[in-house]
Amino acid sequence: MKKFIIKGPNKAIKGEINISGAKNSCLPLMAASILFKNKVTFKNIPVVKDVLTMKDLLVSLGAKVELSEKKKIMIITNNRQHKLVVPYKLVSTMRAGVLTMGPLLARYPQKKIKVALGGGCALGVRDTNWHLAGFKSLGAYNNLEEGYVNISSKKSLKGGNYKFPKVTVTGTSNIIMASVFIKGEHYIKNISIEPEVIDLINFLNKSGAKIKFIGKRSIKITGVNELINGHHEIIGDRIEAFSYLCVGAITKGKIKTNNINPDHLKSEISVLKKIGYKIETKNNSIQISPGNKLKPTNIKTGPYPNFATDNMPLMLAVLTTITGKSKVEETIFSNRFMAAPELNRLGAKINIKKNIATIIGQKKLYSADCISSDLRTTFSIILGAIAATGISRISRIYHGLRGYYKLEQKLKEIGIKITSKN
């Protein structure tokens, strides 16, 4: 099993990183291709493990998928009827497989659709009840049988009203896709407004769908008869961008991230500035430089535009090196602090009580052998190892490869002392 070996401390790292397309945008966009009768072309594809798994899933359903890693282009053709079973083996490592429910239901409302409950990172409760309740508001019913959710409707889907009890990104994307071909109008309230959801809405609208905002978190969807072809360039990955900005932060270096909209990281940029880092933004780039005096801070995660839960483990690592006491409150996932025990192995002082982490910043971290347990934890541990004195070994790095394109190569290019071996 592949592991990273990092020699630290790495200090005053300088360089530029070209940010890849957003994985969390690419996956629902790929699922949305099921809605189209002919060809969909996506540019700025991040060729990471989760995207390749979703590619295999679409092929298993009957789509033709052509991918050019060099050009970062994917062409998906859906000109034949899909199979309606989404197998467990293709969703067991990737929760995004659940996103096929909505578009399959939209295309084949009166057929029996079987979707295996998904996997992905073990971050706590991430069930599909709100997705299913949303489908029910369209006239579909469901039941669970041998680990598969069966979804169908006796008649065509029709518009109504649905309000999410709590903001959910995948739930929002799923119900939007399920509603594209309804009879009449569907009103959805308390939706996610994450940049990745907006990217999906923009793609669908320019392809012929009718989705309109009628409030900050409310939309009206007017059903259309069909979608034929689509073309879209995926937004830059805000989580990857923040990950590399944190490399600059923890090494007190100067890192510039390109191909990223700074507006997608407003809360995170605000926190970095509050700590004392210098941040420069342009239309499509963010640069971090060290400040004169860094101070601890408190953060609280929440739905966009608040501080992203995916970015919290990265910030956690940075705060372990900021002298003083910081606090981090996690409001989205119950198991989001899985990086903490590994960072403590590196000499950090993090105490977890319920959903709040208290961090006492240390002047030095020290090398250790660590184990990654999920996607963002992988990069959090890498950050700790980058700052630690000595040689650290990080195993189970396949979690990180699910979401970071050419992770080792990009770190090497900016001067991080990292190698990998089996």
SULKA-V40993 format. One record per pair of residues at least 4 apart in sequence whose ideal C-beta (glycine too) atoms are under 6 Angstrom apart, sorted by the first residue. I is the first residue (numbers start at 1). GAP is how many residues later the second one is. Records with the same first field share a line. If there is no record, write none. Layout:
I = GAP ; GAP
This chain:
2 = 395 ; 418 ; 420
3 = 390 ; 391 ; 392
4 = 390 ; 393 ; 414 ; 416
5 = 388 ; 414
6 = 379 ; 386 ; 412
7 = 384 ; 410
8 = 378 ; 380
9 = 378 ; 380
10 = 241 ; 376 ; 406
11 = 240
12 = 241
13 = 238 ; 240 ; 401 ; 402
14 = 239 ; 240
15 = 399
16 = 240
17 = 227 ; 240 ; 393
18 = 240 ; 241
19 = 217 ; 218 ; 221 ; 222 ; 238 ; 240 ; 241
20 = 26 ; 217 ; 385
21 = 5 ; 23 ; 24 ; 25 ; 213
22 = 174 ; 212 ; 213 ; 215
23 = 23 ; 25 ; 27 ; 380
24 = 172
25 = 171 ; 174 ; 209 ; 210
26 = 20 ; 25 ; 208
27 = 27 ; 69
28 = 71 ; 145 ; 172
29 = 174
30 = 24
31 = 68 ; 69 ; 72
32 = 71 ; 145
33 = 7 ; 43
34 = 69
35 = 68 ; 71 ; 145 ; 192
36 = 4 ; 42 ; 191 ; 194
37 = 189 ; 191
38 = 41 ; 190 ; 191
39 = 38 ; 190
40 = 36 ; 190
41 = 34 ; 190
42 = 32 ; 190
43 = 30 ; 190
44 = 28 ; 189 ; 190
45 = 27 ; 29
46 = 5 ; 359
47 = 22
48 = 355 ; 357
49 = 352 ; 353
50 = 44 ; 352
53 = 41
55 = 10
56 = 34
57 = 33 ; 40
58 = 5 ; 7
59 = 4 ; 6
61 = 21 ; 22
62 = 18 ; 20 ; 21
63 = 13 ; 15
64 = 13
65 = 11
66 = 9
67 = 7
68 = 5
84 = 27 ; 29
85 = 29
86 = 11 ; 14 ; 29 ; 30
88 = 4 ; 28
91 = 6 ; 25 ; 27
92 = 27
93 = 26
94 = 26
95 = 23 ; 25
97 = 21
98 = 20 ; 30
99 = 75
100 = 4
101 = 14 ; 73
102 = 72 ; 75 ; 76
103 = 74
104 = 4 ; 9
105 = 4 ; 35 ; 46 ; 73
106 = 72 ; 74 ; 75
109 = 44 ; 47 ; 48
110 = 43
112 = 40
113 = 38
114 = 34 ; 36
115 = 34
116 = 32
117 = 30
121 = 253 ; 254
123 = 210 ; 212 ; 213
124 = 209 ; 210 ; 211
128 = 4
130 = 34 ; 38 ; 41
131 = 40 ; 43
132 = 10
134 = 28 ; 41
135 = 5 ; 43
137 = 23 ; 25
138 = 19
139 = 14 ; 18 ; 19
140 = 11 ; 13
142 = 7 ; 9
143 = 7
144 = 5
145 = 5
153 = 4
156 = 27
157 = 25
158 = 24 ; 25 ; 26
159 = 23 ; 25 ; 26 ; 27
161 = 26
162 = 26
163 = 26 ; 27
164 = 4 ; 26
167 = 25 ; 136
169 = 23 ; 25
172 = 19 ; 20 ; 25
173 = 24 ; 27
175 = 13
179 = 7 ; 42
180 = 29
181 = 42
182 = 4 ; 41
183 = 40
185 = 35 ; 37
186 = 35
187 = 33
188 = 31
189 = 29
190 = 27
191 = 26
192 = 5
193 = 111
194 = 110
195 = 40 ; 69
199 = 36
201 = 10
203 = 29
204 = 5
205 = 4 ; 6
207 = 20 ; 23
208 = 16 ; 19
209 = 15
210 = 12 ; 14
211 = 8 ; 10
212 = 8
213 = 6
214 = 4 ; 6
236 = 23 ; 24
238 = 26 ; 27
239 = 71
241 = 16 ; 19
242 = 23 ; 26 ; 69
243 = 71 ; 136
244 = 11 ; 13
245 = 43
246 = 68 ; 72 ; 137
247 = 8
248 = 5 ; 7 ; 40
249 = 28 ; 69
250 = 68 ; 71 ; 133 ; 137
252 = 38
254 = 35
255 = 33
256 = 29 ; 31
257 = 29
258 = 27
262 = 19 ; 24
265 = 4
267 = 39 ; 40
268 = 43
269 = 10
271 = 28
272 = 5 ; 7
273 = 6
274 = 23
275 = 19 ; 22
276 = 15 ; 17 ; 18 ; 19
277 = 11 ; 14
278 = 11 ; 13
279 = 9
280 = 7
281 = 5
294 = 28
296 = 26 ; 28 ; 29 ; 30
297 = 29
298 = 29
299 = 8 ; 29
300 = 29
301 = 6 ; 8 ; 11 ; 29 ; 30 ; 31
302 = 4 ; 29
309 = 23 ; 24 ; 27
310 = 66
313 = 26 ; 63 ; 64 ; 67
314 = 66
316 = 12 ; 23
317 = 63 ; 66 ; 67
319 = 7 ; 40
320 = 23 ; 28 ; 39
321 = 66
322 = 39
323 = 38
324 = 37
325 = 35
326 = 33
327 = 31
328 = 29
329 = 27
330 = 6 ; 25
337 = 15 ; 20
338 = 35 ; 39
339 = 4 ; 38 ; 41
340 = 10 ; 12
342 = 28 ; 39
343 = 5 ; 7 ; 41
344 = 4 ; 6
345 = 23 ; 25
346 = 19 ; 22 ; 38 ; 42
347 = 15 ; 18 ; 19
349 = 11
350 = 7 ; 9
351 = 7
352 = 5
365 = 19 ; 22 ; 23
366 = 22 ; 23 ; 24
367 = 21 ; 23 ; 24 ; 25
368 = 24
369 = 24
370 = 11 ; 24
371 = 24 ; 25
372 = 5 ; 6 ; 9 ; 24 ; 25 ; 27
373 = 4
374 = 25
375 = 24 ; 27 ; 28
378 = 19 ; 21 ; 22
381 = 13
385 = 7
386 = 30
388 = 4
400 = 4 ; 7
406 = 4
408 = 10 ; 12
411 = 5 ; 7
